[in-house]
Amino acid sequence: METYGFFVFPSQDYYGKELQKSKDLQTNVCVTLARPLPTFIKEALKCVHDDVVSRYYGCGLVIPECLETCWILDLGSGSGRDCYMLSKLVGEKGHVTGIDMTDAQVEVAKKHIDYHMKKFGYQVPNVDFIHGYMEKLGDAGLKDESYDIIISNCVINLSPDKKAVLQEAYRVLKAGGEMYFSDVYASRDLPEDIRKHRVLWGECLGGALWWKELYRIAEEVGFCPPRLVTASRITINNKELESVVGDCRFVSATFRLFKVPKKGPAERCQVIYNGGITGHEKELEFDASFTFKEGDVVEVDAETAAILQSSRFAEEFLIRLAAGRAPAPGGCCPAKVKEKLVDPFQLVEQLEAKDLAPKPAGCCGPKGCC
């Protein structure tokens, strides 16, 4: 069992020992429902070795947009499934680093590097895996402002010091960089009996953060306020665990955090998506609040405009102050700025009310994932 400070990690024994395959899980954390996968991601997933995929325990899909040539860090990379997908998507000029505290998972990931490089036709590996802790990236040799994007797939809940994780992420991100991550969130602060329950911790529920705390911690660290992307309800398939959890509810949710200058447009802006991002050529679903269609004028708040202007998305948009309110192509006027959706539980209710039909298969099991 791995120790970190005063805290004992049950997950070192739980993952890779008690859990040999994704099917051994006792909740649907790894098979939560969400949006259909873009074709280019499905194709990348097909290239990943079966052994890597079968040992995947994530709770979401953490593949953002605009990836070509990017340097990406995966916190809690596990068996390497997301790293290998990203390795293909960033191309030979990009690079992906996976860090994980579990020796068994790192070994699985490293074992398949040559297989994937040959599969992708790369002369030099563009992916590496290291053993270490996401709270102490400096100890693993990761330098300041060295990555364009950080991803994380259902592992921050396993950390006893979530603020340290976000602080380290902020440190190693370049200016304008993004942390795009999926994790488990609770509807309230968790009582001690849930937080210290060994199976609930291993199932990613015991360490779940109250979703409102994410907003507080992220802003304290220096990130822009979190952008909610998608969310799915988590169910527990064990009567004993249900009795321990009681009325507390859980969701898996994907958020994006941006490290952009505090100074940006002071007023709302109009933005026009130029189109052409791989897999999102005609429409970019940026988050739960904003979807940008090619050529359409969309009015956004100053914060959203600053993110688009200061991040890797800057070349993908035409951005101008909203004063004058020029009409969109076809004579249609842009819609007024809408209030951003921040509560993942509210988003789940909206999504379930909108579409009760079964969703297509996804990336981490027969029922898909977020």
C-alpha positions, 0 to 999 in steps of 0.5 A, a space after each residue: 500500500 502506497 503512503 504519501 505524507 500522513 495519507 495511505 493510498 488504498 489505490 496502489 493495491 486496488 488498481 492492478 491487483 484487486 481490479 484486473 479489468 474494467 469490468 471488476 468495478 462496482 459502480 458505473 464510474 467508467 461506463 457513464 454516458 455522454 456525447 457520441 465520439 467523433 470519428 477521428 477519436 474512434 479511429 485513434 482508439 482502434 489503434 490502441 493495444 487491447 491490453 492497454 484498453 482493458 486496464 483502463 479505469 477512467 471516468 470520462 473522455 479527455 480529448 480536447 480540440 486543436 492538438 496538432 504539435 502540442 505538448 501534453 501531460 496526462 496526470 494519472 495516466 494509468 495503462 496509457 490509453 489516453 496517452 496513446 490516443 493523444 500520441 497519434 493525434 498530436 502527430 510526430 512533432 507533438 509529445 505526450 508524457 504520462 505520470 502515474 503513482 501505480 507501478 503496475 500501470 506504468 509498467 503496462 503503459 511502457 511495455 507497449 510504446 514500441 507497438 504504438 510507434 510502429 502502428 503510427 509510423 513514427 521514427 522517434 517515440 513521442 510518448 513517455 511514461 514516468 512514475 511519480 505523484 501529480 502533487 509533486 511534478 517537480 520531483 519527477 523533473 517536470 519544469 515550469 511552463 513546459 506543456 500546452 495541455 494537461 489532461 486527467 481522467 478520473 484520478 484527481 479524486 484519488 489525491 488527498 491534496 487537490 489544491 496541490 494538484 492544481 497548483 502544480 498543473 498551473 505551474 507546468 502549463 505554458 501561458 495560454 495553456 489548458 487543463 482539460 480533465 474529467 473527474 467525479 464530483 459529489 453533491 455535498 461535502 462527504 462525511 468521514 465514513 464515506 471518505 475513509 471507506 476503502 472500496 468507495 475510495 478505490 471506486 473514485 467516490 470516497 475522494 470526490 470533491 464537492 463540485 463547488 469546491 472546484 471553483 473555489 480552489 481553481 480560482 485561488 490557484 490562478 486559473 480562470 473559473 472552470 468551464 463545465 463541458 459535460 456530465 453524467 450520473 453515476 450509479 452504484 451497483 452494490 447494496 452495501 455501498 449504497 447504504 454507506 453513501 446514503 443521499 449523497 449523489 455523484 456525477 462524472 464531469 468534464 471541465 476545462 481550466 485555462 491559464 490566461 492573463 487576467 487582462 483581456 477584453 473588458 467588455 462582451 465580444 462577438 466571436 466568429 468561428 473560422 471552422 476547420 479544427 480537425 473533427 470539428 470542422 463545422 461546429 465546435 462544442 466548446 463547453 456546456 454553455 457555448 457551441 460555435 458554428 462556422 461563420 456564425 456570430 456569437 456574443 460572449 462575455 469578456 471572460 470567454 473572449 479572453 480565453 479564446 484570444 489568449 489560448 491556442 484557439 486564438 487563430 481559430 476565431 475572429 474576435 471583436 468588441 460587441 459594440 455596433 452588433 454587426 449582423 451575422 451572415 444572412 442578416 441574423 443578429 447574434 444572440 445575447 450573452 447567456 448565463 454560463 452553466 456551472 452546476 454539473 448536477 443541473 447539467 445532468 438533469 438537463 441532458 437526461 430531460 432532453 434525451 432519454 433515448 439510449 446513447 451510442 457506444 463510447 470509448 471505455 465499455 459497452 455503455 460508453 463514457 463522458 
